[in-house]
């Protein structure tokens, strides 16, 4: 892949096509690292281009995270870099404070990792 060239997955969520990739509801544990901090949360939806991580302490948009999650007991963990694109902040006591967390776009995907993510999304879509 040429340096600086956006991948298909990255192109799919720019501008008005932000939600072009179908999202599938999941409940997966995810570990993510930011510098020397290692955190644990849950993925509540996934697409081939990104995930939503449910957390009451989301990172700021533009933050890059190293993500690791296991799609199943027998599957090798998926390790991928992601960028926080948007945040739904936690607002204690606010009646509309539901689903706090952060939307994360996958970055730097190679073909093998992109194929694994697409297969995972298809598997969860089939099960739902």
SERO-4910 file (N, C-alpha, C, O; in steps of 0.05 Angstrom, whole numbers):
BEGIN
 pado doro    nc1    nc2    nc3   cac1   cac2   cac3    cc1    cc2    cc3    oc1    oc2    oc3
  Unk    A     17    -23      0      0      0      0     18     24      0     37     26     15
  Unk    A     12     44    -17     28     68    -18     24     85      7      2     87     17
  Unk    A     46     97     16     45    113     40     27    137     35     28    150     14
  Unk    A     10    144     54     -7    167     52    -33    161     37    -51    178     37
  Unk    A    -36    138     25    -60    131     10    -80    118     29    -73    100     44
  Unk    A   -105    128     29   -125    117     46   -134     90     37   -136     85     13
  Unk    A   -139     72     55   -149     46     48   -179     48     42   -191     68     48
  Unk    A   -190     27     31   -219     27     26   -235     31     51   -254     46     51
  Unk    A   -226     18     73   -241     21     98   -239     50    108   -259     60    119
  Unk    A   -216     63    105   -214     90    114   -230    109     96   -242    128    106
  Unk    A   -231    104     70   -246    121     52   -276    118     58   -291    137     53
  Unk    A   -285     95     67   -313     90     70   -326    107     91   -351    110     91
  Unk    A   -311    119    110   -324    134    131   -319    164    130   -324    178    149
  Unk    A   -308    174    109   -304    202    107   -329    217     97   -345    205     82
  Unk    A   -331    242    105   -353    258     95   -380    246     99   -386    235    121
  Unk    A   -397    249     79   -425    239     82   -427    209     82   -448    198     88
  Unk    A   -406    195     75   -406    166     75   -397    154    101   -390    131    103
  Unk    A   -398    170    122   -388    162    148   -399    136    158   -384    121    171
  Unk    A   -424    129    152   -436    105    162   -441     85    139   -460     70    139
  Unk    A   -424     86    118   -428     69     95   -425     39    102   -438     22     90
  Unk    A   -407     33    121   -403      5    129   -424     -3    149   -428     11    169
  Unk    A   -438    -25    144   -458    -34    163   -447    -41    190   -426    -53    193
  Unk    A   -462    -33    211   -454    -38    238   -470    -61    249   -493    -64    243
  Unk    A   -457    -77    266   -469   -101    277   -466    -99    308   -444    -93    318
  Unk    A   -488   -104    322   -487   -104    351   -471   -128    362   -475   -150    353
  Unk    A   -453   -122    381   -437   -143    393   -434   -136    423   -442   -115    432
  Unk    A   -422   -154    437   -415   -150    465   -388   -164    469   -386   -187    478
  Unk    A   -366   -149    462   -339   -160    463   -322   -144    482   -324   -120    483
  Unk    A   -306   -158    497   -286   -144    514   -264   -133    497   -256   -146    477
  Unk    A   -254   -110    504   -232    -98    489   -212    -86    510   -220    -73    529
  Unk    A   -187    -91    505   -166    -77    520   -155    -56    501   -151    -61    477
  Unk    A   -149    -33    512   -137    -13    495   -115      2    511   -117      6    535
  Unk    A    -94      9    496    -71     22    509    -67     50    497    -70     54    473
  Unk    A    -61     68    515    -55     95    508    -30    102    524    -31    106    548
  Unk    A     -7    105    510     18    109    523     23     86    544     24     63    536
  Unk    A     25     93    570     30     73    590      5     64    604      6     49    624
  Unk    A    -18     73    596    -44     66    608    -57     43    593    -59     44    568
  Unk    A    -65     23    608    -79      0    596   -107     -1    608   -110     -2    632
  Unk    A   -127      0    591   -155      2    600   -171    -21    588   -163    -34    569
  Unk    A   -194    -26    601   -212    -48    593   -240    -36    590   -249    -20    606
  Unk    A   -254    -44    569   -281    -35    564   -295    -56    547   -286    -78    544
  Unk    A   -318    -48    535   -334    -66    518   -340    -53    492   -346    -29    490
  Unk    A   -338    -69    470   -347    -60    444   -376    -67    442   -384    -90    448
  Unk    A   -393    -47    434   -421    -53    432   -430    -54    403   -452    -66    397
  Unk    A   -415    -44    384   -420    -49    356   -394    -48    340   -375    -35    348
  Unk    A   -395    -61    317   -370    -64    301   -378    -63    272   -400    -72    264
  Unk    A   -360    -52    256   -363    -53    227   -335    -59    216   -316    -61    232
  Unk    A   -332    -62    190   -306    -67    179   -288    -42    181   -264    -45    177
  Unk    A   -299    -19    188   -283      5    190   -278     16    218   -262     33    222
  Unk    A   -293      5    238   -289     15    265   -308      2    285   -323    -17    279
  Unk    A   -306     13    310   -321      2    332   -332     25    349   -323     48    347
  Unk    A   -352     18    366   -360     36    387   -353     23    413   -360      0    418
  Unk    A   -338     37    430   -329     27    456   -345     41    478   -345     65    480
  Unk    A   -360     25    493   -375     36    515   -357     41    539   -344     23    549
  Unk    A   -355     66    548   -339     74    571   -348    100    582   -358    117    567
  Unk    A   -346    103    608   -353    129    620   -330    149    620   -333    172    628
  Unk    A   -307    140    610   -283    157    608   -271    156    580   -249    146    577
  Unk    A   -286    166    560   -275    165    533   -251    183    529   -249    203    542
  Unk    A   -234    175    510   -211    192    503   -221    214    484   -243    213    473
  Unk    A   -204    234    480   -211    257    463   -209    249    434   -193    232    426
  Unk    A   -226    261    417   -224    256    388   -196    262    378   -183    282    387
  Unk    A   -186    246    360   -159    248    350   -139    231    364   -116    227    354
  Unk    A   -146    220    387   -129    202    402   -126    175    388   -145    163    379
  Unk    A   -101    166    386    -95    140    374    -92    119    397    -79    124    417
  Unk    A   -105     96    393   -105     75    413    -96     49    401   -102     44    377
  Unk    A    -83     32    416    -77      5    408    -98    -13    420   -100    -15    444
  Unk    A   -114    -26    403   -137    -41    411   -131    -71    409   -116    -80    391
  Unk    A   -142    -87    427   -139   -116    426   -165   -128    436   -174   -123    458
  Unk    A   -177   -145    419   -201   -159    427   -201   -187    414   -190   -191    392
  Unk    A   -215   -205    427   -217   -233    418   -245   -238    407   -265   -235    422
  Unk    A   -248   -245    382   -274   -250    371   -287   -277    380   -311   -281    376
  Unk    A   -271   -294    392   -282   -320    401   -261   -335    417   -237   -327    417
  Unk    A   -269   -356    431   -251   -370    448   -228   -383    433   -205   -385    443
  Unk    A   -233   -392    408   -212   -406    393   -197   -388    373   -177   -396    362
  Unk    A   -207   -364    368   -195   -346    349   -172   -330    362   -173   -324    386
  Unk    A   -151   -325    346   -129   -308    355   -140   -280    359   -157   -271    344
  Unk    A   -130   -266    380   -139   -238    384   -133   -221    360   -114   -225    346
  Unk    A   -150   -201    357   -146   -181    336   -132   -157    350   -142   -147    370
  Unk    A   -110   -149    338    -96   -125    348    -95   -105    326    -85   -111    304
  Unk    A   -105    -81    332   -108    -60    311   -105    -33    324   -111    -29    347
  Unk    A    -95    -14    308    -94     14    316   -120     27    309   -132     21    288
  Unk    A   -129     45    327   -154     60    321   -151     89    329   -134     96    346
  Unk    A   -167    105    317   -167    134    323   -195    141    333   -215    134    320
  Unk    A   -197    155    356   -222    164    366   -232    186    347   -219    206    343
  Unk    A   -256    181    336   -268    200    317   -289    218    330   -291    242    325
  Unk    A   -305    206    348   -326    221    362   -330    210    390   -323    187    395
  Unk    A   -342    226    407   -346    218    435   -375    225    443   -385    245    436
  Unk    A   -387    206    458   -412    211    471   -405    212    501   -402    191    514
  Unk    A   -402    236    513   -393    238    540   -412    227    561   -437    227    556
  Unk    A   -402    218    583   -417    209    606   -426    234    621   -409    250    629
  Unk    A   -452    237    626   -463    260    640   -481    249    663   -505    245    659
  Unk    A   -469    244    686   -484    232    708   -509    249    715   -508    274    716
  Unk    A   -531    235    718   -556    249    725   -572    259    702   -596    265    705
  Unk    A   -560    262    678   -574    272    655   -592    250    644   -582    228    639
  Unk    A   -618    255    640   -636    234    630   -629    223    603   -636    201    596
  Unk    A   -615    239    587   -607    230    560   -579    220    559   -568    216    537
  Unk    A   -566    215    582   -539    205    582   -539    175    580   -534    161    600
  Unk    A   -544    166    556   -544    137    551   -521    131    531   -514    147    515
  Unk    A   -511    107    533   -490     98    516   -465    116    515   -457    125    493
  Unk    A   -454    123    538   -429    138    537   -406    122    525   -405     97    529
  Unk    A   -389    135    510   -367    120    499   -354    136    476   -356    160    474
  Unk    A   -341    120    459   -326    133    437   -327    116    411   -325     92    412
  Unk    A   -331    130    389   -330    118    363   -301    118    353   -288    138    353
  Unk    A   -291     94    346   -263     91    338   -262     80    309   -274     60    303
  Unk    A   -246     93    293   -241     84    266   -214     69    265   -194     78    277
  Unk    A   -215     46    252   -190     30    249   -172     45    230   -181     56    210
  Unk    A   -146     45    235   -126     57    218   -103     38    212    -98     20    229
  Unk    A    -91     41    189    -67     25    183    -73     -5    179    -56    -22    185
  Unk    A    -96    -11    168   -103    -39    164    -89    -51    140    -88    -38    118
  Unk    A    -77    -75    143    -67    -89    120    -89   -107    110   -110   -109    122
  Unk    A    -84   -120     87   -105   -136     75   -114   -159     93   -138   -165     94
  Unk    A    -95   -172    106   -102   -195    124   -120   -186    147   -140   -199    153
  Unk    A   -112   -164    160   -128   -155    182   -156   -145    173   -176   -150    187
  Unk    A   -157   -132    150   -182   -123    139   -201   -147    134   -224   -146    139
  Unk    A   -189   -168    123   -205   -192    117   -215   -205    143   -238   -214    144
  Unk    A   -198   -206    164   -207   -217    190   -230   -201    202   -249   -212    213
  Unk    A   -228   -174    200   -249   -157    211   -275   -161    195   -297   -163    207
  Unk    A   -273   -162    169   -297   -166    152   -310   -193    159   -334   -195    161
  Unk    A   -294   -214    162   -304   -240    169   -318   -240    196   -339   -252    200
  Unk    A   -306   -225    215   -318   -223    242   -345   -209    240   -365   -217    253
  Unk    A   -347   -187    225   -372   -172    222   -393   -190    209   -416   -191    218
  Unk    A   -385   -205    189   -404   -223    175   -414   -245    194   -438   -252    194
  Unk    A   -396   -255    211   -404   -276    230   -424   -266    250   -444   -279    255
  Unk    A   -420   -242    261   -439   -231    280   -465   -223    267   -486   -225    279
  Unk    A   -463   -213    242   -488   -206    227   -505   -231    222   -529   -230    224
  Unk    A   -492   -253    217   -506   -278    212   -519   -288    237   -542   -299    236
  Unk    A   -506   -284    260   -517   -294    286   -539   -276    296   -555   -285    313
  Unk    A   -541   -251    287   -562   -234    299   -588   -235    283   -607   -221    291
***
